[in-house]
Amino acid sequence: MQDSISKRPEHAHVPSGLALPTRDLKPRKKGITSVIDWGPDTFGWGGSEIGIRSALECTSDYIDFVKIFAPNLLLLPEQTIKKAVACYKDYGVSVYAGGIIFEYAYRKNQVDSFLQLLRRVGLDALEVSENCVSLSRDERMKVIDQLQKQGFQVVYEYGAKDPDVPMQLDDLDQIVADLLTLGIDYVTLEQSELDLLASERPTDMAQLKAREWFSRALIEADPYRFPKQHATMLVEFGSDVNLANITLGQALRLEGMRRGIGRAVNYSIFADL
C-alpha cells in the first residue's frame, strides 16, 4: 500500500538532548505497525472520528496502516465510517477494509456492491483474504488484477482462520512470488497459521524469517496476548519486524517495546549502555 499524505498540522516532539533509540520515520519499509480498528472497545476507542483523532494525536507517527474491522463496514452508520476514514488519511495513516467482508461478498457474488460501499466511504484499499473461502491460483490472480484495474490497492492475507495442518513454506513462496508480480507491497500472515506452525514445526519459523520476501510480510499478533507475545516476536524476528493486528490502545506501548522500554522486553534499552 502507498502511504497516505498527512494533512494535519505538524506537532513537534518535545525538544530535548535526550533521545530514545531511533527508528525509521514514515513512510518506512521496515518496522511497520498495522492497527486493527475494532470500533469502540476496551482495546482503544476507535470506530468514530472523535476517538480516532484523540488516539492519532498521540500515535500517528507510529502507525503505518489501519484495517477497519470487517463487519463494521456494515454495522456502523455510513457517515461515521466516512469520517473515520478521512481522519486516518488526514493523519497520514493508510487505511483499508478487512478481508472477511470481501470473502462474504465474493461468496454471495456481490463484490461490485461491496466495492461501491468502499467508494462511498472513501476507501480505496482492501484486504483480499482466504480465511473462510479458498481461491485457486488463477482465481486469486484474476480477482486481484480486477480490483487493481478498478483503482483499489490490495493487501493480501495468507491463511485460514482454523487450519488443519501447518502451512507449507514452498506454497507460500509461490503465492508471494505471484503477488509481487502484481505489485502487491505486503502480505499479511494469518495468526492462526503462525500459531500452528510454531507449535508443530518450530524450525520452520526460523526458515520463514530467512525468506527473501520476509520484509514484505506483516506478522499478525494476538491482541489478547499483548504484550508477552509481541515481545517474543520482537526477540524472534527483530525490533523492526512488521506487526499487524495491533489495537489502537496498544500502538504506543508497542513503539516503546520496539525501542527497548517495558517489562515485557526486560528494559533492553539499558543493555548497551
ChimeraX commands (.cxc) that place a marker at each C-alpha (Angstrom):
marker #1 position 0.00,0.00,0.00 radius 0.5
marker #1 position 1.07,3.55,-0.62 radius 0.5
marker #1 position 1.37,5.75,2.43 radius 0.5
marker #1 position -1.22,8.47,2.88 radius 0.5
marker #1 position -0.08,12.08,2.82 radius 0.5
marker #1 position -0.67,13.80,6.13 radius 0.5
marker #1 position -2.80,16.96,6.08 radius 0.5
marker #1 position -2.59,17.55,9.83 radius 0.5
marker #1 position -0.63,20.37,11.42 radius 0.5
marker #1 position 2.87,19.33,12.41 radius 0.5
marker #1 position 3.18,18.59,16.12 radius 0.5
marker #1 position 6.86,18.56,17.02 radius 0.5
marker #1 position 8.03,16.29,19.81 radius 0.5
marker #1 position 9.29,17.90,22.98 radius 0.5
marker #1 position 12.78,19.22,22.18 radius 0.5
marker #1 position 15.48,17.56,24.26 radius 0.5
marker #1 position 19.07,16.48,24.06 radius 0.5
marker #1 position 17.87,13.14,25.45 radius 0.5
marker #1 position 16.56,10.74,22.81 radius 0.5
marker #1 position 15.39,7.16,22.56 radius 0.5
marker #1 position 16.98,4.74,20.08 radius 0.5
marker #1 position 15.92,5.85,16.61 radius 0.5
marker #1 position 13.64,4.10,14.15 radius 0.5
marker #1 position 12.96,4.80,10.50 radius 0.5
marker #1 position 10.41,7.58,10.04 radius 0.5
marker #1 position 7.29,7.26,7.91 radius 0.5
marker #1 position 7.00,6.31,5.16 radius 0.5
marker #1 position 9.11,3.38,6.30 radius 0.5
marker #1 position 9.75,-0.01,4.74 radius 0.5
marker #1 position 10.50,-1.97,7.92 radius 0.5
marker #1 position 9.13,-1.96,11.41 radius 0.5
marker #1 position 5.61,-1.48,10.08 radius 0.5
marker #1 position 2.83,-1.28,12.66 radius 0.5
marker #1 position -0.58,-2.16,11.25 radius 0.5
marker #1 position -3.50,-1.46,13.57 radius 0.5
marker #1 position -6.93,-3.05,13.56 radius 0.5
marker #1 position -9.77,-0.67,14.36 radius 0.5
marker #1 position -12.41,-2.72,16.11 radius 0.5
marker #1 position -14.57,0.27,16.89 radius 0.5
marker #1 position -15.47,1.34,20.46 radius 0.5
marker #1 position -13.70,-1.30,22.50 radius 0.5
marker #1 position -11.67,-1.83,25.64 radius 0.5
marker #1 position -8.60,-2.10,23.37 radius 0.5
marker #1 position -8.95,1.54,22.26 radius 0.5
marker #1 position -11.80,3.88,21.39 radius 0.5
marker #1 position -11.84,3.53,17.62 radius 0.5
marker #1 position -14.65,3.46,15.11 radius 0.5
marker #1 position -15.63,7.13,15.32 radius 0.5
marker #1 position -13.72,10.27,14.42 radius 0.5
marker #1 position -13.50,11.67,17.96 radius 0.5
marker #1 position -11.86,8.61,19.46 radius 0.5
marker #1 position -9.60,8.09,16.45 radius 0.5
marker #1 position -8.44,11.69,16.41 radius 0.5
marker #1 position -7.57,11.55,20.11 radius 0.5
marker #1 position -5.55,8.38,19.58 radius 0.5
marker #1 position -3.75,9.67,16.49 radius 0.5
marker #1 position -2.73,12.91,18.18 radius 0.5
marker #1 position -0.53,10.64,20.31 radius 0.5
marker #1 position 0.37,7.79,17.97 radius 0.5
marker #1 position 0.11,8.72,14.27 radius 0.5
marker #1 position 3.90,8.77,13.88 radius 0.5
marker #1 position 3.99,5.13,14.94 radius 0.5
marker #1 position 1.04,3.71,12.98 radius 0.5
marker #1 position 1.57,2.92,9.31 radius 0.5
marker #1 position -1.65,1.12,8.33 radius 0.5
marker #1 position -5.10,0.66,9.80 radius 0.5
marker #1 position -7.50,-2.13,8.92 radius 0.5
marker #1 position -11.18,-1.42,9.52 radius 0.5
marker #1 position -12.60,-4.45,11.31 radius 0.5
marker #1 position -14.57,-6.09,8.53 radius 0.5
marker #1 position -18.17,-6.19,9.82 radius 0.5
marker #1 position -18.03,-2.56,10.95 radius 0.5
marker #1 position -18.45,-1.51,7.33 radius 0.5
marker #1 position -21.96,-2.94,7.51 radius 0.5
marker #1 position -22.70,-2.24,11.18 radius 0.5
marker #1 position -21.68,1.38,11.67 radius 0.5
marker #1 position -23.51,4.38,10.15 radius 0.5
marker #1 position -22.08,5.31,6.76 radius 0.5
marker #1 position -21.23,8.87,7.84 radius 0.5
marker #1 position -19.36,7.54,10.87 radius 0.5
marker #1 position -17.20,5.33,8.65 radius 0.5
marker #1 position -16.63,8.20,6.22 radius 0.5
marker #1 position -15.40,10.49,8.97 radius 0.5
marker #1 position -13.21,7.76,10.44 radius 0.5
marker #1 position -11.55,7.01,7.10 radius 0.5
marker #1 position -10.97,10.70,6.41 radius 0.5
marker #1 position -9.45,11.17,9.88 radius 0.5
marker #1 position -6.92,8.39,9.34 radius 0.5
marker #1 position -5.92,9.84,6.00 radius 0.5
marker #1 position -5.62,13.34,7.48 radius 0.5
marker #1 position -3.06,11.96,9.91 radius 0.5
marker #1 position -1.04,10.20,7.21 radius 0.5
marker #1 position -2.20,6.68,8.07 radius 0.5
marker #1 position -3.11,4.34,5.21 radius 0.5
marker #1 position -6.47,2.68,5.83 radius 0.5
marker #1 position -8.10,-0.35,4.24 radius 0.5
marker #1 position -11.08,-2.66,4.63 radius 0.5
marker #1 position -10.68,-6.02,6.34 radius 0.5
marker #1 position -10.89,-9.16,4.23 radius 0.5
marker #1 position -13.76,-11.14,5.78 radius 0.5
marker #1 position -16.41,-8.91,4.20 radius 0.5
marker #1 position -14.64,-9.27,0.85 radius 0.5
marker #1 position -14.89,-13.05,1.27 radius 0.5
marker #1 position -18.56,-12.75,2.22 radius 0.5
marker #1 position -19.26,-10.58,-0.83 radius 0.5
marker #1 position -17.27,-12.95,-3.06 radius 0.5
marker #1 position -19.24,-15.97,-1.84 radius 0.5
marker #1 position -22.54,-14.12,-2.42 radius 0.5
marker #1 position -21.38,-12.87,-5.84 radius 0.5
marker #1 position -21.79,-9.28,-4.66 radius 0.5
marker #1 position -18.25,-7.92,-4.96 radius 0.5
marker #1 position -19.45,-5.00,-7.10 radius 0.5
marker #1 position -21.84,-3.91,-4.35 radius 0.5
marker #1 position -19.03,-4.19,-1.82 radius 0.5
marker #1 position -16.75,-2.01,-3.93 radius 0.5
marker #1 position -19.50,0.60,-4.28 radius 0.5
marker #1 position -19.70,0.72,-0.49 radius 0.5
marker #1 position -15.94,1.20,-0.19 radius 0.5
marker #1 position -16.03,4.09,-2.65 radius 0.5
marker #1 position -18.91,5.76,-0.80 radius 0.5
marker #1 position -16.99,5.80,2.48 radius 0.5
marker #1 position -13.72,6.93,0.89 radius 0.5
marker #1 position -11.82,3.65,1.00 radius 0.5
marker #1 position -9.53,2.93,-1.95 radius 0.5
marker #1 position -7.81,-0.11,-0.45 radius 0.5
marker #1 position -8.91,-3.50,0.81 radius 0.5
marker #1 position -7.64,-6.80,2.05 radius 0.5
marker #1 position -8.11,-9.91,-0.06 radius 0.5
marker #1 position -8.05,-12.93,2.22 radius 0.5
marker #1 position -8.80,-16.63,2.17 radius 0.5
marker #1 position -9.75,-17.15,5.80 radius 0.5
marker #1 position -13.09,-18.78,5.01 radius 0.5
marker #1 position -13.00,-19.22,1.22 radius 0.5
marker #1 position -10.37,-20.84,-0.97 radius 0.5
marker #1 position -9.22,-19.39,-4.27 radius 0.5
marker #1 position -7.31,-21.24,-6.94 radius 0.5
marker #1 position -4.14,-19.58,-8.19 radius 0.5
marker #1 position -5.94,-18.34,-11.32 radius 0.5
marker #1 position -8.91,-17.06,-9.30 radius 0.5
marker #1 position -6.63,-15.24,-6.88 radius 0.5
marker #1 position -4.64,-13.55,-9.63 radius 0.5
marker #1 position -7.78,-12.63,-11.57 radius 0.5
marker #1 position -9.58,-11.13,-8.55 radius 0.5
marker #1 position -6.61,-9.01,-7.52 radius 0.5
marker #1 position -5.96,-7.87,-11.08 radius 0.5
marker #1 position -9.60,-6.80,-11.47 radius 0.5
marker #1 position -9.54,-4.89,-8.19 radius 0.5
marker #1 position -6.37,-3.07,-9.17 radius 0.5
marker #1 position -7.80,-2.15,-12.55 radius 0.5
marker #1 position -10.71,-0.54,-10.72 radius 0.5
marker #1 position -8.30,1.64,-8.76 radius 0.5
marker #1 position -8.08,-0.29,-5.49 radius 0.5
marker #1 position -4.88,-1.03,-3.63 radius 0.5
marker #1 position -4.74,-4.58,-2.31 radius 0.5
marker #1 position -3.21,-6.11,0.80 radius 0.5
marker #1 position -3.28,-9.91,0.68 radius 0.5
marker #1 position -3.74,-12.07,3.77 radius 0.5
marker #1 position -2.47,-15.63,3.62 radius 0.5
marker #1 position -4.02,-18.43,5.63 radius 0.5
marker #1 position -7.16,-19.89,7.13 radius 0.5
marker #1 position -8.78,-18.98,10.43 radius 0.5
marker #1 position -8.83,-22.63,11.51 radius 0.5
marker #1 position -6.07,-24.51,9.63 radius 0.5
marker #1 position -5.87,-28.29,9.90 radius 0.5
marker #1 position -2.20,-28.67,9.00 radius 0.5
marker #1 position 0.79,-26.31,9.22 radius 0.5
marker #1 position 1.45,-24.07,6.24 radius 0.5
marker #1 position 3.89,-25.24,3.58 radius 0.5
marker #1 position 6.55,-22.59,3.08 radius 0.5
marker #1 position 7.08,-23.60,-0.55 radius 0.5
marker #1 position 3.41,-22.96,-1.27 radius 0.5
marker #1 position 3.66,-19.59,0.47 radius 0.5
marker #1 position 6.78,-18.79,-1.58 radius 0.5
marker #1 position 4.82,-19.31,-4.79 radius 0.5
marker #1 position 1.91,-17.17,-3.66 radius 0.5
marker #1 position 4.20,-14.32,-2.60 radius 0.5
marker #1 position 6.08,-14.53,-5.91 radius 0.5
marker #1 position 2.76,-14.27,-7.78 radius 0.5
marker #1 position 1.67,-11.31,-5.68 radius 0.5
marker #1 position 4.92,-9.45,-6.23 radius 0.5
marker #1 position 4.35,-9.66,-9.99 radius 0.5
marker #1 position 1.04,-7.86,-9.38 radius 0.5
marker #1 position 2.74,-5.10,-7.41 radius 0.5
marker #1 position 1.39,-6.15,-4.01 radius 0.5
marker #1 position 3.50,-4.46,-1.34 radius 0.5
marker #1 position 2.62,-6.52,1.73 radius 0.5
marker #1 position 1.32,-9.97,2.60 radius 0.5
marker #1 position -0.30,-10.48,5.99 radius 0.5
marker #1 position 0.31,-13.87,7.60 radius 0.5
marker #1 position -2.75,-15.11,9.46 radius 0.5
marker #1 position -2.22,-15.50,13.19 radius 0.5
marker #1 position -3.80,-18.98,13.33 radius 0.5
marker #1 position -1.39,-20.25,10.68 radius 0.5
marker #1 position 1.62,-18.90,12.58 radius 0.5
marker #1 position 0.40,-20.39,15.87 radius 0.5
marker #1 position 0.06,-23.84,14.29 radius 0.5
marker #1 position 3.42,-23.60,12.54 radius 0.5
marker #1 position 5.18,-22.57,15.76 radius 0.5
marker #1 position 3.51,-25.41,17.63 radius 0.5
marker #1 position 4.09,-28.25,15.17 radius 0.5
marker #1 position 7.12,-27.17,13.12 radius 0.5
marker #1 position 9.03,-24.56,15.16 radius 0.5
marker #1 position 12.14,-24.83,12.99 radius 0.5
marker #1 position 10.10,-23.54,10.05 radius 0.5
marker #1 position 9.59,-20.26,11.91 radius 0.5
marker #1 position 13.32,-19.59,11.59 radius 0.5
marker #1 position 13.15,-20.52,7.91 radius 0.5
marker #1 position 10.27,-18.08,7.49 radius 0.5
marker #1 position 12.41,-15.22,8.73 radius 0.5
marker #1 position 15.15,-16.18,6.26 radius 0.5
marker #1 position 12.85,-15.84,3.24 radius 0.5
marker #1 position 13.98,-13.14,0.82 radius 0.5
marker #1 position 10.47,-11.68,0.83 radius 0.5
marker #1 position 10.09,-11.61,4.63 radius 0.5
marker #1 position 10.40,-7.81,4.73 radius 0.5
marker #1 position 7.08,-7.75,2.82 radius 0.5
marker #1 position 5.32,-9.85,5.46 radius 0.5
marker #1 position 3.01,-8.42,8.11 radius 0.5
marker #1 position 3.02,-10.84,11.05 radius 0.5
marker #1 position -0.35,-10.99,12.78 radius 0.5
marker #1 position -0.22,-10.82,16.55 radius 0.5
marker #1 position -2.94,-11.71,19.03 radius 0.5
marker #1 position -4.25,-8.62,20.86 radius 0.5
marker #1 position -5.32,-10.82,23.76 radius 0.5
marker #1 position -1.71,-11.95,24.28 radius 0.5
marker #1 position -0.27,-8.44,24.45 radius 0.5
marker #1 position 2.42,-7.66,25.49 radius 0.5
marker #1 position 4.03,-11.08,26.08 radius 0.5
marker #1 position 3.52,-12.49,22.58 radius 0.5
marker #1 position 4.53,-9.24,20.93 radius 0.5
marker #1 position 7.74,-9.10,22.96 radius 0.5
marker #1 position 8.50,-12.67,21.89 radius 0.5
marker #1 position 8.04,-11.67,18.24 radius 0.5
marker #1 position 10.40,-8.71,18.66 radius 0.5
marker #1 position 13.03,-11.05,20.08 radius 0.5
marker #1 position 12.46,-13.77,17.48 radius 0.5
marker #1 position 12.20,-11.56,14.39 radius 0.5
marker #1 position 13.92,-8.35,15.47 radius 0.5
marker #1 position 12.64,-4.98,16.70 radius 0.5
marker #1 position 11.92,-3.89,13.11 radius 0.5
marker #1 position 9.59,-6.80,12.34 radius 0.5
marker #1 position 6.34,-5.79,10.63 radius 0.5
marker #1 position 3.46,-6.47,13.02 radius 0.5
marker #1 position -0.28,-6.47,12.29 radius 0.5
marker #1 position -3.44,-6.81,14.37 radius 0.5
marker #1 position -2.22,-4.22,16.85 radius 0.5
marker #1 position -5.03,-2.33,18.55 radius 0.5
marker #1 position -5.21,1.44,18.87 radius 0.5
marker #1 position -4.65,1.10,22.60 radius 0.5
marker #1 position -1.50,-1.00,22.10 radius 0.5
marker #1 position 0.29,1.02,19.41 radius 0.5
marker #1 position 2.16,3.41,21.69 radius 0.5
marker #1 position 3.29,0.71,24.10 radius 0.5
marker #1 position 4.46,-1.41,21.17 radius 0.5
marker #1 position 6.55,1.51,19.92 radius 0.5
marker #1 position 8.17,1.74,23.33 radius 0.5
marker #1 position 8.87,-2.00,23.27 radius 0.5
marker #1 position 10.47,-1.71,19.82 radius 0.5
marker #1 position 12.87,0.79,21.40 radius 0.5
marker #1 position 13.61,-1.40,24.40 radius 0.5
marker #1 position 11.28,0.04,27.03 radius 0.5
marker #1 position 8.90,-2.09,29.06 radius 0.5
marker #1 position 8.88,-5.04,31.42 radius 0.5
marker #1 position 7.88,-7.35,28.56 radius 0.5
marker #1 position 11.21,-6.64,26.79 radius 0.5
marker #1 position 13.19,-6.55,30.05 radius 0.5
marker #1 position 14.03,-2.87,29.54 radius 0.5
marker #1 position 16.59,-3.90,26.93 radius 0.5
marker #1 position 17.31,-0.22,26.22 radius 0.5
marker #1 position 19.85,-0.47,29.06 radius 0.5
marker #1 position 21.70,-3.48,27.61 radius 0.5
marker #1 position 24.18,-1.46,25.56 radius 0.5
marker #1 position 24.67,1.45,27.97 radius 0.5
marker link #1:1,2 radius 0.2
marker link #1:2,3 radius 0.2
marker link #1:3,4 radius 0.2
marker link #1:4,5 radius 0.2
marker link #1:5,6 radius 0.2
marker link #1:6,7 radius 0.2
marker link #1:7,8 radius 0.2
marker link #1:8,9 radius 0.2
marker link #1:9,10 radius 0.2
marker link #1:10,11 radius 0.2
marker link #1:11,12 radius 0.2
marker link #1:12,13 radius 0.2
marker link #1:13,14 radius 0.2
marker link #1:14,15 radius 0.2
marker link #1:15,16 radius 0.2
marker link #1:16,17 radius 0.2
marker link #1:17,18 radius 0.2
marker link #1:18,19 radius 0.2
marker link #1:19,20 radius 0.2
marker link #1:20,21 radius 0.2
marker link #1:21,22 radius 0.2
marker link #1:22,23 radius 0.2
marker link #1:23,24 radius 0.2
marker link #1:24,25 radius 0.2
marker link #1:25,26 radius 0.2
marker link #1:26,27 radius 0.2
marker link #1:27,28 radius 0.2
marker link #1:28,29 radius 0.2
marker link #1:29,30 radius 0.2
marker link #1:30,31 radius 0.2
marker link #1:31,32 radius 0.2
marker link #1:32,33 radius 0.2
marker link #1:33,34 radius 0.2
marker link #1:34,35 radius 0.2
marker link #1:35,36 radius 0.2
marker link #1:36,37 radius 0.2
marker link #1:37,38 radius 0.2
marker link #1:38,39 radius 0.2
marker link #1:39,40 radius 0.2
marker link #1:40,41 radius 0.2
marker link #1:41,42 radius 0.2
marker link #1:42,43 radius 0.2
marker link #1:43,44 radius 0.2
marker link #1:44,45 radius 0.2
marker link #1:45,46 radius 0.2
marker link #1:46,47 radius 0.2
marker link #1:47,48 radius 0.2
marker link #1:48,49 radius 0.2
marker link #1:49,50 radius 0.2
marker link #1:50,51 radius 0.2
marker link #1:51,52 radius 0.2
marker link #1:52,53 radius 0.2
marker link #1:53,54 radius 0.2
marker link #1:54,55 radius 0.2
marker link #1:55,56 radius 0.2
marker link #1:56,57 radius 0.2
marker link #1:57,58 radius 0.2
marker link #1:58,59 radius 0.2
marker link #1:59,60 radius 0.2
marker link #1:60,61 radius 0.2
marker link #1:61,62 radius 0.2
marker link #1:62,63 radius 0.2
marker link #1:63,64 radius 0.2
marker link #1:64,65 radius 0.2
marker link #1:65,66 radius 0.2
marker link #1:66,67 radius 0.2
marker link #1:67,68 radius 0.2
marker link #1:68,69 radius 0.2
marker link #1:69,70 radius 0.2
marker link #1:70,71 radius 0.2
marker link #1:71,72 radius 0.2
marker link #1:72,73 radius 0.2
marker link #1:73,74 radius 0.2
marker link #1:74,75 radius 0.2
marker link #1:75,76 radius 0.2
marker link #1:76,77 radius 0.2
marker link #1:77,78 radius 0.2
marker link #1:78,79 radius 0.2
marker link #1:79,80 radius 0.2
marker link #1:80,81 radius 0.2
marker link #1:81,82 radius 0.2
marker link #1:82,83 radius 0.2
marker link #1:83,84 radius 0.2
marker link #1:84,85 radius 0.2
marker link #1:85,86 radius 0.2
marker link #1:86,87 radius 0.2
marker link #1:87,88 radius 0.2
marker link #1:88,89 radius 0.2
marker link #1:89,90 radius 0.2
marker link #1:90,91 radius 0.2
marker link #1:91,92 radius 0.2
marker link #1:92,93 radius 0.2
marker link #1:93,94 radius 0.2
marker link #1:94,95 radius 0.2
marker link #1:95,96 radius 0.2
marker link #1:96,97 radius 0.2
marker link #1:97,98 radius 0.2
marker link #1:98,99 radius 0.2
marker link #1:99,100 radius 0.2
marker link #1:100,101 radius 0.2
marker link #1:101,102 radius 0.2
marker link #1:102,103 radius 0.2
marker link #1:103,104 radius 0.2
marker link #1:104,105 radius 0.2
marker link #1:105,106 radius 0.2
marker link #1:106,107 radius 0.2
marker link #1:107,108 radius 0.2
marker link #1:108,109 radius 0.2
marker link #1:109,110 radius 0.2
marker link #1:110,111 radius 0.2
marker link #1:111,112 radius 0.2
marker link #1:112,113 radius 0.2
marker link #1:113,114 radius 0.2
marker link #1:114,115 radius 0.2
marker link #1:115,116 radius 0.2
marker link #1:116,117 radius 0.2
marker link #1:117,118 radius 0.2
marker link #1:118,119 radius 0.2
marker link #1:119,120 radius 0.2
marker link #1:120,121 radius 0.2
marker link #1:121,122 radius 0.2
marker link #1:122,123 radius 0.2
marker link #1:123,124 radius 0.2
marker link #1:124,125 radius 0.2
marker link #1:125,126 radius 0.2
marker link #1:126,127 radius 0.2
marker link #1:127,128 radius 0.2
marker link #1:128,129 radius 0.2
marker link #1:129,130 radius 0.2
marker link #1:130,131 radius 0.2
marker link #1:131,132 radius 0.2
marker link #1:132,133 radius 0.2
marker link #1:133,134 radius 0.2
marker link #1:134,135 radius 0.2
marker link #1:135,136 radius 0.2
marker link #1:136,137 radius 0.2
marker link #1:137,138 radius 0.2
marker link #1:138,139 radius 0.2
marker link #1:139,140 radius 0.2
marker link #1:140,141 radius 0.2
marker link #1:141,142 radius 0.2
marker link #1:142,143 radius 0.2
marker link #1:143,144 radius 0.2
marker link #1:144,145 radius 0.2
marker link #1:145,146 radius 0.2
marker link #1:146,147 radius 0.2
marker link #1:147,148 radius 0.2
marker link #1:148,149 radius 0.2
marker link #1:149,150 radius 0.2
marker link #1:150,151 radius 0.2
marker link #1:151,152 radius 0.2
marker link #1:152,153 radius 0.2
marker link #1:153,154 radius 0.2
marker link #1:154,155 radius 0.2
marker link #1:155,156 radius 0.2
marker link #1:156,157 radius 0.2
marker link #1:157,158 radius 0.2
marker link #1:158,159 radius 0.2
marker link #1:159,160 radius 0.2
marker link #1:160,161 radius 0.2
marker link #1:161,162 radius 0.2
marker link #1:162,163 radius 0.2
marker link #1:163,164 radius 0.2
marker link #1:164,165 radius 0.2
marker link #1:165,166 radius 0.2
marker link #1:166,167 radius 0.2
marker link #1:167,168 radius 0.2
marker link #1:168,169 radius 0.2
marker link #1:169,170 radius 0.2
marker link #1:170,171 radius 0.2
marker link #1:171,172 radius 0.2
marker link #1:172,173 radius 0.2
marker link #1:173,174 radius 0.2
marker link #1:174,175 radius 0.2
marker link #1:175,176 radius 0.2
marker link #1:176,177 radius 0.2
marker link #1:177,178 radius 0.2
marker link #1:178,179 radius 0.2
marker link #1:179,180 radius 0.2
marker link #1:180,181 radius 0.2
marker link #1:181,182 radius 0.2
marker link #1:182,183 radius 0.2
marker link #1:183,184 radius 0.2
marker link #1:184,185 radius 0.2
marker link #1:185,186 radius 0.2
marker link #1:186,187 radius 0.2
marker link #1:187,188 radius 0.2
marker link #1:188,189 radius 0.2
marker link #1:189,190 radius 0.2
marker link #1:190,191 radius 0.2
marker link #1:191,192 radius 0.2
marker link #1:192,193 radius 0.2
marker link #1:193,194 radius 0.2
marker link #1:194,195 radius 0.2
marker link #1:195,196 radius 0.2
marker link #1:196,197 radius 0.2
marker link #1:197,198 radius 0.2
marker link #1:198,199 radius 0.2
marker link #1:199,200 radius 0.2
marker link #1:200,201 radius 0.2
marker link #1:201,202 radius 0.2
marker link #1:202,203 radius 0.2
marker link #1:203,204 radius 0.2
marker link #1:204,205 radius 0.2
marker link #1:205,206 radius 0.2
marker link #1:206,207 radius 0.2
marker link #1:207,208 radius 0.2
marker link #1:208,209 radius 0.2
marker link #1:209,210 radius 0.2
marker link #1:210,211 radius 0.2
marker link #1:211,212 radius 0.2
marker link #1:212,213 radius 0.2
marker link #1:213,214 radius 0.2
marker link #1:214,215 radius 0.2
marker link #1:215,216 radius 0.2
marker link #1:216,217 radius 0.2
marker link #1:217,218 radius 0.2
marker link #1:218,219 radius 0.2
marker link #1:219,220 radius 0.2
marker link #1:220,221 radius 0.2
marker link #1:221,222 radius 0.2
marker link #1:222,223 radius 0.2
marker link #1:223,224 radius 0.2
marker link #1:224,225 radius 0.2
marker link #1:225,226 radius 0.2
marker link #1:226,227 radius 0.2
marker link #1:227,228 radius 0.2
marker link #1:228,229 radius 0.2
marker link #1:229,230 radius 0.2
marker link #1:230,231 radius 0.2
marker link #1:231,232 radius 0.2
marker link #1:232,233 radius 0.2
marker link #1:233,234 radius 0.2
marker link #1:234,235 radius 0.2
marker link #1:235,236 radius 0.2
marker link #1:236,237 radius 0.2
marker link #1:237,238 radius 0.2
marker link #1:238,239 radius 0.2
marker link #1:239,240 radius 0.2
marker link #1:240,241 radius 0.2
marker link #1:241,242 radius 0.2
marker link #1:242,243 radius 0.2
marker link #1:243,244 radius 0.2
marker link #1:244,245 radius 0.2
marker link #1:245,246 radius 0.2
marker link #1:246,247 radius 0.2
marker link #1:247,248 radius 0.2
marker link #1:248,249 radius 0.2
marker link #1:249,250 radius 0.2
marker link #1:250,251 radius 0.2
marker link #1:251,252 radius 0.2
marker link #1:252,253 radius 0.2
marker link #1:253,254 radius 0.2
marker link #1:254,255 radius 0.2
marker link #1:255,256 radius 0.2
marker link #1:256,257 radius 0.2
marker link #1:257,258 radius 0.2
marker link #1:258,259 radius 0.2
marker link #1:259,260 radius 0.2
marker link #1:260,261 radius 0.2
marker link #1:261,262 radius 0.2
marker link #1:262,263 radius 0.2
marker link #1:263,264 radius 0.2
marker link #1:264,265 radius 0.2
marker link #1:265,266 radius 0.2
marker link #1:266,267 radius 0.2
marker link #1:267,268 radius 0.2
marker link #1:268,269 radius 0.2
marker link #1:269,270 radius 0.2
marker link #1:270,271 radius 0.2
marker link #1:271,272 radius 0.2
marker link #1:272,273 radius 0.2
view
